[in-house]
Amino acid sequence: MRVGVVNRFDDDKRERYPFGPALRRLGATYVPIDVRDLRAYVGNEGPHLTVETRSGGPGVLFDDLGVDGVLWRVSENTFNDYHSVIEPISRHHPVINSLPCLLMCSDLTRAT
């Protein structure tokens, strides 16, 4: 199982983030995704989502990450800033957080 964890990561936080070690202990593959790298687009085939790279290389389609579920860990005070990327994610991938938790407490422990 591959679990994408969406957060605002810095280089150090990607590896020491609490969900990484916990997911590995459960046998899941931890896939850190920086919310600032997500881009929603509407193309000829409809809406899609890409994950850009900070190094200037080409982005990849979110679907190509091969995640089985997504844990949204972005602060509730920026939830509306990222609504355009939450919808395409939740349309194709299970979001582990419930919608009320996404709306009210996505950065709190009880949101998981």
N, C-alpha and C positions, 0 to 999 in steps of 0.2 A: 504494500500500500504506500502511495506517495501522498503526502499532505503538504499543500502549499500554505505557508504562513505569511500573510500580508501584514507588513509593518513598515515603519520608517527606520530602516537599518542604516547603521554606519558600518565601516569595515570590521571593527572589533565586535559589534553587537551581533553580527550574523552568526558567529560561532558560539558565543557565550549566552545567547538568548535562551531563556529557560525552556522553551518548547523544543528546541533542537535536541538536547540530551534526553528529554522525556520521550519524545517521539522515537528516537533511536532505541531506547530501552524497550519500547513496545514493539519493536521490529518494523517500524514505519520509516520511510525515507523522508527526511526533513528537507523541504524545498523553500528556502527563504526568498521572498519576493518583496522588493521595495516598492511601496505604493507610488512613489514618485516616478517610477519607471513604467507604470501602466498607462497605456494610451488606448482610448476607445475611438474607433473609426466606423464610418458607414460607407461600405463599398458597394459594388454592383451586386454582390451576393448577400447584402444585408450588413448588420452590425457585426464587428469583430473586435478583438482585443489583442494588443501586442504588448510585449515586455521589451522595452528599449534597453540598450546597454549604455553605461556611462562612458565607456571607452570610445564611443563614436562608431562602433561596429553595427551591423544590421540587427534589428530587433527580431524577436521570434514571436510567433503566434502563441497566445496563452494556451490554446489547446495542445500545442506541441510540447508543453511542459510535462504532459502526461500525469497530471495530478488527479487523485481520486476524490479529494475533498479539499476545501479551503477553510482556513481559520483566519478570520478577519480580526486583526489586533491594532486597529488604528483608532486613535482617540475620538470620542464622540463629538468633540468640538470641531472636528474637521470632517465629520461624516458626510455632510452635504457637499463638501468640496469634491468628494470622490463618488458621488451617487452614479455618475455616468459609467464608472467602471464596475461598480457593485452589481448593477443589473445584468450586464453581459456575463459576468462570472457566475452569478446564481442561476442564470438560464441554462447553463451547460454543466455546471459542477455543483455538487452538494456543498453548501456553506454550513460549517459546523455550528456557528453561532446562530441562534434563532433571530428572527427579524426584530422582536422587541429588544433583545440584547444589542443587536446592531444599532438600533435607534437610540437606546438609552445608556448603555454601559459597555460599549465594545472594547474599552481599554481596561476593564476591571476583571478580576479573577472570576467573578460569578458569570461572566459572559461566556465562559467555556463550559 
